[in-house]
Amino acid sequence: MDNLVAAELDGARDYTALFRLVKRLVEARLRKSRAGIMLGLAPLGLSPEGFLGGYFVLGSNAMILNKDVLNYVKVHEPAHHNAYAFHVLLHEYLHTLGYFREDEVRPMAYDISRDALGPEHPATLIAAAMVPGMEGEAPAFFRKLVYPQFGWAPARRPAIEIVKGFDPDATPYIG
């Protein structure tokens, strides 16, 4: 475990900083990257039975995260906010790289988190909760996280707030 990586994740001030870490870890592990990713935040709801963390818009460069869940975690589980946001960004970023099958992406996200952060870091425990057979390790709230099936799209067009300057490394010439 790299304590510097965990400290960077835990101390990140925004989604851009978390995404830079995600990209760095994925590139080191998979030797793949993708520039020009957009992040949208949309109110996709929250339910005690389960909630959608986010999705990748197939055929685009857009990842959409559930604003309702992010806000809930920030208020009710503040110590886990960065870990949760990191996990969802990592998961969706893997989709942008062409890994579409959940049974492939979930263990990849877990392996990357475990190797970079250690097995006890909250981000690793959240990732573990998404891997069949490892569901019991994460805090109970995060076991309710679900991801849509391949090709899923919301029934209605949600109001999406685009996060400005999200992937600045891809566009250094824009001020």
C-alpha positions as CSV (number, residue, x, y, z in Angstrom):
1,M,0.0,0.0,0.0
2,D,1.2,3.5,-0.9
3,N,0.3,5.8,2.0
4,L,1.0,8.8,-0.3
5,V,-1.8,7.5,-2.7
6,A,-4.2,7.1,0.2
7,A,-3.3,10.5,1.5
8,E,-3.8,12.0,-1.9
9,L,-7.3,10.4,-2.2
10,D,-8.4,11.3,1.3
11,G,-7.1,14.9,0.9
12,A,-8.5,15.6,-2.6
13,R,-10.6,18.8,-2.7
14,D,-12.7,18.1,-5.8
15,Y,-13.7,15.5,-8.4
16,T,-10.9,16.8,-10.7
17,A,-8.2,15.9,-8.2
18,L,-9.8,12.5,-7.6
19,F,-10.0,11.9,-11.4
20,R,-6.4,12.7,-11.9
21,L,-5.5,10.0,-9.3
22,V,-7.9,7.6,-11.1
23,K,-6.3,8.2,-14.4
24,R,-2.8,7.9,-13.0
25,L,-3.5,4.6,-11.3
26,V,-5.4,3.1,-14.3
27,E,-2.6,4.1,-16.7
28,A,0.1,2.5,-14.4
29,R,-2.0,-0.7,-14.1
30,L,-3.4,-1.1,-17.6
31,R,-1.2,1.1,-19.7
32,K,-4.4,2.7,-21.1
33,S,-5.8,6.2,-20.9
34,R,-8.3,8.4,-22.5
35,A,-8.3,12.2,-22.6
36,G,-11.2,14.6,-22.8
37,I,-13.6,12.9,-20.4
38,M,-16.5,15.0,-19.3
39,L,-18.2,14.6,-15.9
40,G,-21.9,15.3,-15.4
41,L,-23.8,15.3,-12.2
42,A,-27.5,14.4,-12.4
43,P,-30.2,13.8,-9.8
44,L,-30.8,10.1,-10.4
45,G,-32.5,9.4,-7.1
46,L,-31.7,7.5,-4.0
47,S,-33.6,4.5,-2.5
48,P,-33.1,2.3,0.5
49,E,-33.5,-0.7,-1.8
50,G,-30.6,0.4,-4.0
51,F,-29.2,3.3,-5.9
52,L,-27.4,4.0,-9.1
53,G,-24.0,5.4,-8.6
54,G,-23.4,6.6,-12.1
55,Y,-23.2,5.5,-15.7
56,F,-21.1,6.0,-18.8
57,V,-22.9,7.3,-21.9
58,L,-22.0,4.7,-24.5
59,G,-20.4,6.2,-27.6
60,S,-19.5,9.4,-25.9
61,N,-16.9,10.8,-23.5
62,A,-19.3,11.5,-20.7
63,M,-19.6,9.9,-17.3
64,I,-22.6,10.8,-15.2
65,L,-22.6,10.5,-11.5
66,N,-25.7,10.5,-9.3
67,K,-25.7,13.9,-7.6
68,D,-28.3,12.7,-5.0
69,V,-26.0,9.9,-3.7
70,L,-22.9,12.1,-3.7
71,N,-24.8,14.7,-1.6
72,Y,-26.1,12.0,0.7
73,V,-22.7,10.6,1.3
74,K,-21.2,14.1,1.9
75,V,-23.8,14.8,4.6
76,H,-24.3,11.4,6.2
77,E,-21.0,9.6,5.5
78,P,-18.5,12.5,5.1
79,A,-15.5,10.4,6.0
80,H,-16.3,8.2,3.0
81,H,-17.2,10.9,0.4
82,N,-13.8,10.9,-1.4
83,A,-13.6,7.1,-1.2
84,Y,-17.0,6.7,-2.7
85,A,-16.5,9.3,-5.4
86,F,-13.1,7.8,-6.3
87,H,-14.7,4.4,-6.6
88,V,-17.5,5.5,-8.9
89,L,-15.1,7.6,-11.0
90,L,-12.7,4.6,-11.3
91,H,-15.6,2.3,-12.3
92,E,-17.0,4.6,-14.9
93,Y,-13.5,5.5,-16.3
94,L,-12.8,1.8,-16.9
95,H,-16.0,1.7,-19.0
96,T,-14.8,4.7,-21.1
97,L,-11.7,2.6,-21.9
98,G,-13.8,-0.1,-23.5
99,Y,-14.4,-2.4,-20.6
100,F,-18.2,-2.7,-20.7
101,R,-19.0,-5.9,-18.9
102,E,-19.7,-5.5,-15.2
103,D,-18.2,-8.9,-14.3
104,E,-14.9,-7.5,-15.7
105,V,-15.0,-3.9,-14.5
106,R,-16.0,-4.6,-10.8
107,P,-13.0,-6.9,-10.1
108,M,-10.7,-4.5,-12.0
109,A,-11.8,-1.6,-9.9
110,Y,-11.3,-3.7,-6.7
111,D,-7.8,-4.8,-7.8
112,I,-6.7,-1.3,-8.7
113,S,-8.0,0.1,-5.4
114,R,-6.5,-2.7,-3.3
115,D,-3.1,-2.5,-4.9
116,A,-2.9,1.3,-4.6
117,L,-4.7,1.9,-1.3
118,G,-4.5,-1.4,0.6
119,P,-7.3,-3.8,1.5
120,E,-8.7,-1.8,4.4
121,H,-9.1,1.6,2.8
122,P,-12.7,2.6,2.5
123,A,-12.5,2.9,-1.4
124,T,-11.2,-0.7,-1.5
125,L,-14.0,-1.9,0.8
126,I,-16.6,-0.1,-1.4
127,A,-15.1,-1.7,-4.5
128,A,-15.1,-5.1,-2.7
129,A,-18.9,-4.7,-2.0
130,M,-19.4,-4.7,-5.8
131,V,-17.6,-8.0,-6.4
132,P,-19.8,-11.1,-6.1
133,G,-18.8,-13.0,-3.0
134,M,-17.2,-10.0,-1.3
135,E,-20.4,-8.0,-0.6
136,G,-20.1,-8.1,3.2
137,E,-16.9,-6.1,3.6
138,A,-18.1,-2.5,2.9
139,P,-20.2,-0.3,5.2
140,A,-23.8,-1.3,4.9
141,F,-24.9,1.8,2.9
142,F,-22.5,1.1,0.1
143,R,-23.7,-2.4,-0.4
144,K,-26.9,-0.8,-1.9
145,L,-24.8,0.6,-4.8
146,V,-25.9,-0.8,-8.2
147,Y,-24.7,-0.3,-11.7
148,P,-26.9,-0.4,-14.8
149,Q,-26.7,-3.1,-17.4
150,F,-24.8,-2.5,-20.7
151,G,-26.6,0.1,-22.9
152,W,-28.8,1.4,-20.1
153,A,-30.2,4.9,-20.4
154,P,-32.4,6.8,-18.0
155,A,-36.2,6.7,-18.8
156,R,-36.3,10.5,-18.9
157,R,-33.6,12.9,-19.7
158,P,-32.1,14.1,-16.4
159,A,-30.9,17.6,-15.8
160,I,-27.2,17.2,-16.0
161,E,-24.8,19.7,-14.5
162,I,-21.4,19.5,-16.4
163,V,-18.4,19.9,-14.1
164,K,-16.2,22.6,-15.7
165,G,-12.5,21.9,-16.0
166,F,-12.9,18.3,-15.0
167,D,-10.2,16.8,-17.3
168,P,-7.9,19.8,-17.7
169,D,-4.9,17.6,-18.6
170,A,-6.6,16.9,-21.9
171,T,-7.0,20.6,-22.8
172,P,-4.1,22.6,-21.4
173,Y,-4.5,25.2,-24.1
174,I,-8.0,26.3,-23.0
175,G,-8.1,28.9,-20.3
